Amino acid sequence: MQVKWKNTFIFFCLMIFTMVICLPLAVAQEAAENGTKDPAAVEPQPHHLVVTYFHTTFRCPTCHNIENYSKAAVYSNFDDELKTGKLVWRVINVDEPENKHFIKDYQLYSKHLIVSESKDGKEVRWKDLEKVWTLVRNEKKFENYVKTEISDWLKE
């Protein structure tokens, strides 16, 4: 019995090790072959929008859903804008010392999804998408809300 458990443990550890090493390499290779870039690595255009999910270190399941639904709405509806630097997605923990200024900048009191417009390195306007909290129980309505808000800003 002891030997069987030991062999199973070794096999399990080797599988985990293989996944940890090989999966990132496979993803990187596929991206290189397809010529795709990580949207986070794209240089923003001089005039662009930034969609930011602000959170604290402690987050409940609803907070995680807001982040996940927001990211999904951005990535599924604005792929071209992300790839060209017209739109930037970011997630910021305001509990980190270097990010505390955002609390005052955007009057944050909880977790927030903020859309802001930047021209030539200066933020010219921003909006808190407050309805994410009331729509988080309906993923489709949530996505439509985020998509519509960002689309309206991109048209201006």
N, C-alpha and C positions, 0 to 999 in steps of 0.2 A: 504494500500500500504506500509506503514511504517513497519508493522509487517512482511509482506512477505519478504521485503528486509532484515530485521534483521534476520529472520530465514534462509534465503539463505546465508547470511554472516556467521552465526554461523556454518551452515552445511559445508560450504567451509573451514572454519578455522579448523574444526574437521577433515576433510579429509586430509588437508595438515599436520596437527599434526600427524595423524595416519601414513601417508606415511613416514614422517621424522623419526618417532620412529621405526616403524615395518620393513621397507625395509632393513636398515642396519643389524638388528637382523636376518632377514631371510637369507640374504647373508652370514653372519657369521656362522649361523647354517648349511647352505648347505655346506660351505667350510669345517667345522668341520666334518660333516658326510661323505663327499667324501674324506677327507684326503688331500685336496688340500691346497697348500700354496700360499700366495701372492708372486710372483717372487721378489718383492722388499724386502721381508723379508728373502730371501735365502742368506746364507753366500757365498760370491764369492770363487771360487777355487783359489789356489795360482797362477795358470796360467789361465787368463780369458780375455775376451774382454769386453769393456765398450762402449756402444753406447749412446751418449749424445746429446740431443737437447738443444742448448744454445739459449736463447732469452733475450730480454729486457722486461721491464714492459709493454711498449706500443707495441701492436702487431696488425697487420692488418689481414684481413681474410686469405690472402695467407700464412702468418706466422703460423696461427692456422692450416691451411691445411697441411703445412709441418710437424708440430708436429704430427697431427692426422695420416697422411699417414705413417710417420716414425714409430710411435708406432704400428700401425696396421701391417706393414710389419714385424716388430720384433716379435710381439706377435703371429702372424699367421704362421710364418715360423720357429721360433726358440723356440717353447714352451719347448722342452726337455732341451735345453741349458739354458734357463732361470730358470727352476726348479732345475737344478743341479748346478747352480752357474758358469757355463762355460761362460755365457753371462749376462751382467747387462745392464738394460735400466734405464736411468735417464733423468730428465729435470731440467735445471738449469737456474735461472734468474740471469744474470750477473750484473743487477742493484743493487742486494743485496750486501752490503759491504763485506761480507765474500766470495763472489764469483767474485769480481772484478779482482783477479789475473788471472782468466781464459782468460781474454781479451788479456793479454800479453802472457800467456802460449801458446795459440793457434792462436795468431794474428787475433782475432775476430774483425770484423768491422760491422757485421750485425747479422742476425740469422744464425746459423750453425748447421749442423749435423756432429759430429765427432765420428770416430771409433778409439779406442785406445786399445793397448795390454798392459796388466799388468802381470809381473812375480815377484812373491815373494814381492808384495807390491810396486814395482817400475814400472813406465810406461816406456816401452822400445821403443814404436813407436806409431805414430798416423797419421790419415789421415782425411782431411776435404772432406766430400762428397758434393762437390760444385755443382754437376749436379742437386741436388734437386730443385734448383731454376728454371732451364730450363725444368724440367720434371713435375713440380707441376700441370700443366694443364692436365696431362694425368696420372691418378691414377695407372693404370696398369703398364705403363712404369716406373713410380716412384717406385712402389713396386719391380719390377724386378731389377732395379738398386740397391736399398738398399739391397735386398736379395742377389744378386750376390756379392756385395762388402763384406758383412758380411760372406757369405759362403766361399769366397776366403781366408779371414783372418782366419777362423776356420780351414781350410785345412792345413795351414802352421804350 
